[in-house]
Amino acid sequence: MAVRVPIGTRIFLTLVILFAVITVGIGILVSFTLVGTVERAVVGNIGRDTSLLAKDFETWLAEKYQILETLKHSVLQNRNDPEALLDILIAKTREEPDIAWIYYGTETFDPRFTPVKDGVTRTANGGFYVDADEWNPDPDFIWPSRPWFVRARDENQAVMSDPYIDANTKEIVVSLSRSVRDEGGRLLGVIALDMYISRLTEVVSVQKYTPSSKTYLIDAKGSFITHEDKSLVLKLDDPAGNLFSPGTPLAAMNEAILGTPETWSRNRSKNLYWAARRIPRTSWTVVTYGKYSDIARPVVEFYGTLLGIMGAAILMAVLFALAEARAISAPIEQLKRGALEMAKGNLSWNVQIKSRDEFGELGDFFNQVSASLKENISRIEGQRQEIEDYSKNLEKMVEERTRQLDHANKELTARNVQMEKEMQMAEVVQRKTIPQTVDLPAAPELRFGARYVAMQAVGGDLYDVLPIDGRRYALLIADVSGHGMAAALVAAMAKVAFRTQAGIGLGPAEVCRAVNQEIHEIIGGETYYLSAFYLVLDVVDGTLTYSNAGHPPVLLVRKDRTIEKLDVAGGQLLGISGDFAFEEGRTRMAPGDFLLMFTDGIVEARDPDGDFYEYGRLMEYVRGNRDAKPEEFIQGLLDDVDAFSRGAARSDDRAALYAQFNGYRSEATAAIAQTGDWAARFDRAGRLLKSGDARSASIVLEEIRAQRPEDPRVLNMLGLASFRLGDRERAERLLETAVLLAPESPTYRKNLEMVRSGKA
């Protein structure tokens, strides 16, 4: 038998549990929210302090660069008076405690030189060497061949050497040198100074951000420039003097720290935090690190305080719940007794609740109900019959309405099914209109990557690649205004129009003009129009001609990582006016270059804050993924746009086409691909493939495939040629398509199995 718990006890337990859950939940939420925030703030402050320290070093170096610039002007004023120049260099050396020596050598040099006085040496042909340390060079000292002279001679700005150890003082020294040129730009000589950086050791070593922290200045290899143990600093090439040597806290982290100008982070598992900042105009980096437990100590103290507050809150919740339970249970007992009396038929019973709250109102209402219930009982019997009659009529009304709704629902379902069929058919048509990467023509000279993502089931973006003859390929990217089935229909019309005009052999400007007239005749005056960028690539000599019809510029990414925007002025949208003359641009591609064609749905993608993706982020992606494969490049671009959007709804379709130029095609191969009818060319391709010339066979087959895209014989032979050229993935997709088109052919299936096993 179930045990009944009094309502007062239940209310007490409920309130206690509720307050406990809220208090503990707030504690956990605060813990998870603030712990990481406190740790990141502490490490971030250390990172900022490290950046300030690096800024101080930058300022220190800037002062030395300014001194060198001042000395350059002194040299120009005393270019023919080395004795006066010596006095200036000596005075400047004495003024600057960080400067060890200042010296100057002319470009004019003759091995027959003699000392004039301490610090001044003249050559037989009018040149001279001045040293503020009053040192005269040895006979074998050829200053124009010294590293400080050679590096400055080729630059028109100050250059700094790597740190080295002075043989005499055993101090770490850095040389700054600057070329001196006359008004006509002719090189007169090089002024240089050597600096002790021992003061940096004192400045860096005193930096203590936490009790266990250590701060160092290192070079590009990780060798210590400053260290509390000065013996390590004096062994720059010794592994023991390297911050990233095995056994050190930062072992094997040289790429993470030296790979970026500024970084800071923490690692709980290694009980370690670090921060690093590179000094501008140098290869030096300021690095500090320490124990993670030092920055976690405030968090531990925070936990103790939080637990104390939570305990006090729960105790107060218990006391409050006890009082509240007693205040609630008393009037409930009164109502319970009144309900029992009413159940017995005693409708004259009144409950006595004197509180001025909802329970008091409920007691008054209970007494009113009890009084009116007696009065209304007599009416219930008469109304019962009326209710029964109305219930019968209501059943008939509900039945009729149900029949009407069922009929409407069937009509709506039929319409939905028809719309779904039409939409599915539109998707199938658009998939054939917009090819996948495997459907694009491929040859050893070209590789493609392409993706299309519609905002709805179908859309108005379009890309296409068409072999024109044995040497030219036409590439198209287009964007129809609007979305949905109407835009997809216009895109299909545009593809047919471009393919028709491209096959005639017209130039890009003439193709755009002809397509514009054709589109305007069909949709002129309607609300639809389209932008397009059409170009023709000659794979024999790399010539690229193009025309733009109101579309975003195409990016030409060179092998040396420079990026050019291909565009022509004055190109209008297609379909707006019937007759318009388009401009034409021309450039040349080299092996290793690639083209990126895209629609504005990429650069105009927005994040939840309304900011655009824009060209700046697109350029960053292109530079960072220059060496990616075409398919990986395109997929990565769309993923980057999605990551930027952070779930924001797409407002436009997105399409991108990547075309990589791998090498030139010979005139002979182009002629083979162009001559004869398709059957003769197909036989020729078979002979080329059998003789081992898979490259020429692939080119011929791609030309045939442009005319017969669903011929399984062409797909079968092209798959074998692709496999022999090393593209196993593409070969497998082509053979799978051939098997789908001709499932009764055992040859195609056998070739597919051999390619999958790698034995074709």
N, C-alpha and C positions, 0 to 999 in steps of 0.2 A: 504494500500500500504506500502510495507516494506521500511524503511528508510535506505539509503545507507550511510555507514560510510566511510569517506576518509581513504585511506591506511595509510597515515601519522599518523592519530589518532589511527588506529588499531595497528600500529607498536609501537606507544608510550604506549598504554595501555598494549599490550602484554609484552613489555620489563619491564614495571613497575610491572605487576603481576608476571612475571617470577622471577625478582630479589626479590620481596617480599616473594614469596613462598620459594625460595632457602634460603633466610636469615632466615625466620621463621623456615623452616625445619631444618637448621643447628642449630638454637637455641634450638629447641625441642630435636633434637638428642643429642646435647651436654648436655642438661638438664637431659634427661633420662640416659645418659651414665655416666655423672660425679657425679650426685647427690648421687646415690647409692654407687659409688666408693668412694667418699669423706667420706660418713657416715661409710662405711665398713672400710676404712683406719683409721678413727679416733677411732672407736671401736676396731679395730685390734691392734692399737698402745697401747690403754689402756690395752687390753688383754696381750700384750707382756710385758708392764710395770708390770702388776700383776704377770706374770710368773717370771720376774726378782726379784720381791719382795719375791716370794715363794722360788726362788733360794737362796736369801740371808738367809732366815730362814733355808733352807736345809744346807747351809754352817755353820750357827751358830750351828745347831744340830751336824753336822759332827765334829766340834771342840770338842764338849762335848763327842761324842763317842770316839774321839782320846784320850781325857784326861782319860776316863774310861779304854781304852786299856793300857795306860801308867801305871795307878794305878794297873792294873792286874799284870804287871811285878814287880811292887814294892812289891805286896803281896807275889809273888813267892820268891822274894829275902829275905823277912822278915817273912816267914811263921811261924817261931818259936820265933819271937821277936815282940810281939804286941806293946811294948812301942816304939820301933823304928818306927814301922808302923804308930803309932798314930802321931808322929812328922811329918811324911811325909804327912799324910792326913790333918793335921792342916795347914801346909805350903801351900798345894795346894788350900785349901779352901780360905785362905787369898789372894792368887794370883788371883782367879777368882771371880769377883764381882757378877756374875750371879749364882754362886753355893752357896746354903744355907748350906748344910751339906754333908759330906762324911762319910760313915760308912761301916764296913766289919764284917761279921759273918761267923764262920766256919760251915762246915757240921756236925762236931762232936758237940754234944749238950747233956747237962745234966741239968735238972731243978735245980740242986744244984749248983748255981753259985754265986760268990762273987765278989765285985768290988776290983780290985787291986789298982787302982788310978782313978782319974777323967778321964773318957773316955775309960778305959780298964776294962773289966770284964772277969774273967776266970771261966770255968766250972770244975766240979770234974773229968771229964774224959779227960782233956787236951784241950778242945775247948776254944774259947774266942770270945769276941765281942768288936770291937774298934769303937769309935764314935768321929769324929773330933770336934764336939760341946762339947766334954768333958762331955757327958751325960752317966749315967749308967742306964741300963734297970731295970724296976720294976720286982719283983719276978714272976709276971705272964706273962712276955714278952718272948714269945717263937719265936725267930727270924727265925728258919727254916720253920715255918708255915706262915710267913708274905708274902703277895702277891709279894713284890719285890724279895723275896728269891725263892719262888715257881716257878714263871715264868722263872727266869734266870736259875734255876737248870735244866730245860728240854731243854734249848737252848744252843748252843755253840757260841752265838753272843749276842750283847747287845740288851736289850728289853726296851721299854719305856712304862710307865703306862699312864692311862688317867689323865687329869688334875684334881686336887682336891684342896680344900681350907685348908691351914694349920690352925689348931685350935688355935695356939698361935699368929701367925703374921697376920692372916686373908688374907694372900697373896695366889695367885694361884701358885701351885707348881706341877712340873712334876718329876717323879723319873726315873732315868736310872740305870739299874743293869746289871751285867755281871758275869757269872760263872767263877770261877778260878779252873783250873785243873792242876795236876802235869804232868810230862813227859809221864806217862803211861795212861793219860786220866782220872784218878780218880778225882772225885770232891773234892776239898779242902774247898771251901766256895763260898760266893757271895759278890762282892764289888758293892756298889751302891752310887749314889749321887742324891741329890734333888736340883732342879734348880728353882729360881724365874723367872717367865716369865713376870714380870712387865715391863721390858724394851721393850718387844715386843709391849705392849700397846702404848708406846710413839712412836715407829717406825711406827706402822700401822696407828695411828690416824692422823699423819701429812701428809699422802698420799692424795693429792688433785689433781685429774686428770681434773676435771671440777669444776666450782663454787659450784655445788650442790652435788658433789660426796662424798660418804662415803666408808671407807674401814675397814673391820673387819677380824679377825682371828676366825674361828669357829671350833667346834669339829664335830665328825661324826653324831651327832644328830642335829646340827645346833645351839647349845648353844654357846653364845659369850665367847671366850677366851680373846679377847681384845674388848674394847668399850670405847667411850669417857665418858660415864657414868659408872664409876667404880663400882657403886652399882649393876649394872646388871651383871657384870663379876663375882661378888662374890655370885651370885645365879645361879649356873650352871644348876640346874634342874627346875628353875622357868620358866613357859611358857613365861613370859614377857621378859626373857633373851634369847629368841630364834629368830634367823633371819627370820624364816619361820612361825612365829605365825600369826594367823588371824589379818588382819588390817595392817600388814607391807607391804612395796612395793613388797617384794619377797614372799608373802604368797603363800603356796601350790606349790612352785617351787623347793622344796628340791630334788626331783628326778632328775629334769633337771640339777641342779647345782652339786649335790653330786654324781650323777650317772656316771660321766666321770671325768678323771684326769684333763682335761682342757677344758674350754668352754667360749665362749663370744658371745653375740648377742644383739639385740635391739628389741623393741616393740613400734611402733609409737602410737598405740591406747592407750597404758598405759603410754605414755610419759616416757619411761624407757629404760635404757641400763644397761647391767651387764657384768662382767667378773669374772672368778673364776679359781683358779689353786691349786690342791692338793699338799701338801708338801710331797715328797717321804719319805718312811719309817715311816710315821705317818698317823693318821686319820684326821689331821687338813687340813683346806682349807682356802686360802686367797680369800675373796670375796669383790669386789667393785661394786657399782652401783650409778646411778645418773639420772638426767632428760635427756630424749632424746633431748629436745629442746636446751640443751647446745651444743650438737654436731651438731645440725641442723643449728645453727646460721651462720656458714660460708657459708652454702648453700643459706640462704636467702640473704646474702650480694652478693653472686655470681649471684643470679637472678637479683638483681638491676643493677649490672654492665652489665650483658648480655642484659637486655632490653635497656639500653642506647646505647650499640653498635649496636643492631638491628635497633633502630630508626635512628641512623646516617647513617647506611648502606642503609636503605630504602630511605632516603632523597637524598643521592648521586645517587641512582638508578633512581629516578624521574628526576633529572637534566640530567643524562647521556641519559636516554630514550628520553627526549625532544630534545636534540641536535641530537641524532642519527635519530629520526623520520624525522626531517627537512632535514638532509643530504640525506635520502633515498627517500623522496617523490618528490623532484625536478626532478631528472632524470626520475622517473617513469612517471611524467606528460609529459615530452618530448616524451617518448616512446608511451604514450597513444595518443598523438596528431598525431604522425607519423603513428600509426596503423589506426586511423580514415581516414587519407589521403589515405593510401593504400586501405582501404575498398571502398573509392570512386573511385578507379581506378587510382589515381595519383601516379604512380610508380616512378616518378622523385623526390619525396619529400625526403629530408635528415634531420635526427634529429641532433640537436646540443648539444652534451654532452661532456664537456671538462675534466671531472674528469679522473684520471689515475687509475681507479679501475675496478671491474667487470662491473659496469654500463657503463664506457667508452668503454670497449670491446664489451658489448652488443649493444651500439649505433653504433659502427663500423660494427658489424655483421648485424644489422638491415639495414644499408645502403647498404651493400653488397647483402643482400637478395633481397632488393627492386630492385637493378640493375639486378641481375641475374634472378629474377622472370619474368621480361619482356622478357628476352631472352629465357626462358624455356617454356613460355606459348604455343609457337607454336609447341613445341615437344609433349605436353601433349596429344593432340588429336590423333597423330599417335600412341603413346604408349598405349592409352586406349584400342584399338582393340587387341593389343598383350596381354594385361593383361587379357582381357575377355577370349581369347583362352586358355591361360595358366591356368586360373581358372577352366575351364571345365576339363582339364586333371588332375588337382590337386584333384578335387572332386573324380575322379575315383581311383586315387592312395590312397587317404585317406580311401575310402570305402573298397578297397582290404586289406589294412593294418589293418583296424578295424576288418575284418573277421578273419585275422590271430591271432590278439591279443585276440579276444574273444575265439577262439578255445584253445589257450595256457592257457588262464585263467581258462577255464572249466577243462582242464586236471590237472592244479595245484590245483584247488579246490577239485577235486576228490581225489588227493593224500593226501592233508591235512586232509580231512575227514577220509580217511583210517588210517592215522597216529594217529589222535586223538582217533579213536576207539581202535587201538592197545595200545595206551598209557593208555586209560581208563581201558582196560582189564588188563594191567600190574599193574595198581594201585589196582584194585580189588584183583588180585592174591597176591600182596604184603600185603594188609591189612589182608588177611587170613593167610599169612606166619608169619607176625609179630603181635602177639595178643595185644589187648588192655588190660587194667588192669582188666576189668570185665571178660575177657576170661582166665585169669590166674587162676590156681587152688588155692582155698582158703580153709583154715581150721582154727580152733581156735588157732592152734600153729603158723600159718604163716599169714602175711599180705603183700601184694605186692603193688607197685606203679611203673608205667612204662610209658615212652613216647618215640616216635621216630619222628624225623623231618628230612626229606630228603632234600638234597640240590636241587635236581630236582624233577620231579613228582614221580620218584621211585629211590631207592638207594640201597646200599650194606651193611648197618648195620643190625644187627639181635640180638634179645634176645628171650629167651624161658624158660619156666618152665615146667617140666614133672614129675609127680609122678611115681616113679619106682616100689614101692610096698607099703605096709601098713605103712612103717616107713621112707623111703628114698625119697628125692626129688632132681632131677637134675636141675641145673641152668646154663644157657649158655648166654654169650655175645660174639659177633663176629663182625668183620669189614672186608669187602671185598675191595680189592684195586680197585680204579676207582669208577665211578658213573654211573647212568642210568640203562637201561634195562639189559645190560649184567651183571653188578654187582648184580642186583636184582635176576637174574637167578641163579648165583653162590650162593647167600645167601639162596635161596630156596633149592638148592641141599645140602648145608651144614646143614640146619635144618633137612632135611630128614635123612641124614647120622648120625647126632648126636642122633636123636630120635631112629633110628634103633639100634645103638650100645648101647645106654643107656638102652633100653629095655632088652638087653641080660644080664645086671647086671654086666658089667665090671667096674673096677675102673677107675678114671679120666685119669690116664696116659695111660691105655690101650685103652680107648675110643678115646683119641686124636691120638694115633698111628694108630688105625683102620680107623678113619675118614681121616687122612692124606693120607693113602694109597689109599683110595677110591677116594678122591678128585684129587690126583695126576694122577690116571689112567684116569680121565675124562678131566682135564684141564692142565695136566703136559706139560710143554713146551710153554704154552700160557703166556700172559702177566698178567693174573689174579692169585692172591693168597689171603689168608685171615689170619687174626690173630684171636685168640679165647681164652677165659678163661672159663674153664668148672669145675664145682664143684658139690659135692654131699653132702647134709645135712641130717643127721639122726636125726629126730625130737624126737626119744625116748631118746637118751642120749646126743644129741647136737654135736656129732662128725661131723667135717667138713673136707672133703678131696678134694683136688683140684689139677689142672694141668694147666699150662700156655703155650700157643702156640704163643709167640711173641706179646701178648696183654698188654696194660697198667695194672698195678696191681689193684686188687680189694681192696676197703677199708672196713675193719671190724671195725665198730664203737661200742665200748663197752658201757654198761649202765652207767659206771662211766665217760663217755665222752672221754676216751682215744681212739686213732685211730691207727689201725695197717694196714700196707700195706701187703696184701697177695701176694706172688710171689714165683716162683721157678726158679732156675738158668737153663740156657741152653735150654729153650723152643724155637723152631724155628717156622716160619710161615708155615701154612698148604698149601700143594700143590706145594712146591718147589722141594723137593726130596721125593722119594717113600718110603724109610724105615728110620725111625728116632725114637729113644727111648726117650720118654718124662719122665721128673721127676715128682714126686708127693709130695705135701705138706699136712700137717695134723695139725689141731688145734681143738678147741672146742668152741662152742657158748653157751652163757647162756641167759636165758630169759631177754628180754630188749635190747639185742644186735641187730644190723642190718647190712646188707651188702649193699654196693653201688657199682654196676657194671656199667661201662660206656665205650664209645668209645672215640678215641682220638679227635673226632670232638669237644668235650667239652673243654679239657685242651689246645687244639691247636687253639681255636678260637682267632681271632685277632681283635683289635680295629683299628680305622682309622690311628693310628700312627704306626701300625705294631707290637705292643706289644702283647704277648700271655696271655691268661687267666691263664694258668699254675696251678700247684698243690697248690701253696700257697693260691691263692684266693679260690680254691675249698675247701681247709681245713677250711678257715675262714667261708665259707658258711655252711659247715657241722656242725662246732661247734656252729654257731649262730642259726641253725634250727634243733638242735638235737631232740627236742620234737615235731616237726611238724608231722602231719599225712602223711602216705606214698605218697598219691596222691598230697597233698599240697607240700611236700618236693620236689618231682620230678618237678612239675610245677614251683615252685619257683626257682629251680636250672636252668632250661632252661630260665626263665625270667631274672635271674641274668646274664647269659651268653649273652643274647640279649642286656641287659642294658650295659654290658661291651663293646660289639661290637659297640654300638652307630650307628647302621645303616650300618656298613661295610658288604659287600657281604660275604655270607657264602662260605667257600672253601671246606667244607666236610660235610657229614651227621652227625647227632647227635642222640645218643640213650643212655638211662639210665634205669637201673632196680634196684629197691629198694626192699629188702627182709627183713622183720622184724620178729624175732623169739620171740614169746610171751610166750611159755611155753613148757614143755615136754609132749609127748604123751605116754600114758600107753602102756605096752606090750599087754594088753588085747585088747585095741582099735585098735592097729596096726594089731593084728591078725584078728580082725573082718573085717577090710578094705581089707585084703589080700586074705582071703579064699574064695573058691567057684567061680562059673562062674558069669558072670555079672548079669544074671537074678536073681539068688539066692541072690546075694549081693544087688540087687535093692529091692527085697522083704524084706531083712533084714533091709535095710535103712528105708523102710516105717514103719516097726514095731518099730524101734528105735525112729523114729520121733513121732509116735503115743504115745509111752510110755513117751515122754518128754525128751529123751536124744538127743537133737538137735545137740549137739557137735559131738557125735559118728556118727550120721546119716550124718552130713556134710562131715566128713572125708571119709566115704564109698562112698558117691556120687561123691566126687572129684576124687577118684580113677576110678570110672566108667566113669566119664566125660572125662578123659584123653583118654579112648578107644572109646567113643561115644560122640564126642564134639557137634554134632548137633541133638541129641535125645531130642525132646521137653519134654518127660516124665522126663528125668533126670534133665533138666533145671528147670522144674516146681517144682519138689520136692526139689531141691537144693535151689531155691528161697525161699520156705517156711521155710527151715531150717535156711537160712541166716537171715530171718526176726526174727525168734525166738531167734537167737543169738544176735540181736540188730543191725544188719547191714541192715537197711531199704533201703538205696540207692542201695546197691548191689542186694538185693532181687528184687527191682523194675526192674533193668536192665535185670536180668536173666529171669524174667517172661515176659518182653517185647519181648525178643528173642524167648521164647517159643511160644508166640502168633503169632509172625511173621512166625515161622516155621510151626505152625499148627493153622491157623486162624479159622478153622472150629470148634475148640474145645471150648465150652462154659465154661468148667472148668478152663482152663488156664486164660481166660479173667476175670472170676469171681475172681480167686485168685489175679490177678493183681489189680483189683479194690479194693479188701479188703486190700491189702498191701498199696495202695496209701491212703486209708482212715485210716490206722493204726489199723484195726480191725481183721487182719488175725490170 
